[in-house]
Amino acid sequence: MKPKAARSLSPAPLRRNSKSSASVLPMLTPMHAWRMLCRRTGGNISLTTFYRWINAGRIGVVRVGSRYLIPLPLLEEVIEKCLDGERV
């Protein structure tokens, strides 16, 4: 029996259609995005504050059904703002 491959921690891109060759942005769940934001900025941003930012539109999200997904490039912009000392 073959051992199972370790699961990658990097975000997997969502695919609209397997036949589509268009590039698709990698998406993160809010929990993964929040963890990445805290780790990269060294800050102690509460999860509640992060969700407030999402609901206020400070962090761009894509809504798929009842789920929120955060495009990685938008999260990178927020991280850069935090590192530069700007308000999010």
C-alpha positions in Angstrom: 0.0 0.0 0.0 1.4 3.4 -1.0 1.8 6.1 1.7 -0.4 9.1 1.2 1.3 12.3 0.0 1.5 15.1 2.5 -1.1 17.8 2.0 0.3 21.1 0.7 -0.2 24.2 2.9 -0.1 26.5 -0.1 -3.5 27.6 -1.4 -4.8 25.7 -4.4 -6.3 27.7 -7.2 -10.0 27.2 -7.8 -10.9 25.9 -11.3 -14.0 27.0 -13.0 -13.8 24.4 -15.7 -11.2 21.8 -16.2 -11.0 22.5 -19.9 -10.5 26.2 -19.3 -6.9 27.4 -19.8 -7.5 30.8 -18.3 -5.4 31.7 -15.3 -7.3 31.6 -12.0 -6.3 33.4 -8.8 -5.4 31.4 -5.8 -8.1 31.8 -3.1 -7.9 31.5 0.7 -10.5 30.9 3.3 -10.8 33.7 5.8 -9.2 31.5 8.5 -6.1 30.8 6.3 -6.0 34.4 5.2 -6.1 35.6 8.8 -3.4 33.2 9.8 -1.2 34.4 6.9 -1.8 38.0 7.8 -0.9 37.5 11.5 2.2 35.5 10.6 3.5 37.8 7.9 2.9 41.1 9.8 3.9 39.8 13.2 0.7 41.4 14.5 -2.0 40.3 16.9 -5.0 41.0 14.8 -8.1 39.3 16.3 -10.2 37.0 14.1 -13.2 39.2 15.0 -11.4 42.3 13.7 -10.5 40.5 10.6 -14.1 39.6 9.9 -15.1 43.2 10.6 -12.7 44.3 7.9 -14.3 41.8 5.5 -17.8 43.0 6.3 -16.7 46.6 6.0 -15.2 46.0 2.6 -11.6 46.7 3.7 -10.5 43.3 2.6 -11.8 42.2 -0.8 -13.6 38.9 -0.9 -15.4 36.7 -3.4 -18.6 35.1 -2.2 -19.3 31.6 -3.5 -22.6 30.5 -2.1 -22.4 31.0 1.7 -18.6 30.9 1.7 -16.2 33.8 1.5 -12.9 33.4 -0.4 -10.1 35.9 -0.4 -7.9 36.2 -3.5 -4.3 36.0 -2.6 -3.2 39.2 -4.4 -5.8 41.2 -2.4 -4.5 39.8 0.8 -0.9 40.6 -0.3 -2.0 44.3 -0.7 -3.4 44.3 2.8 -0.2 42.8 4.2 1.8 45.5 2.4 -0.4 48.2 3.9 0.1 46.8 7.4 3.8 46.5 6.9 4.0 50.1 5.6 2.0 51.4 8.6 -1.0 52.4 6.6 -4.6 51.9 7.9 -6.4 49.0 6.4 
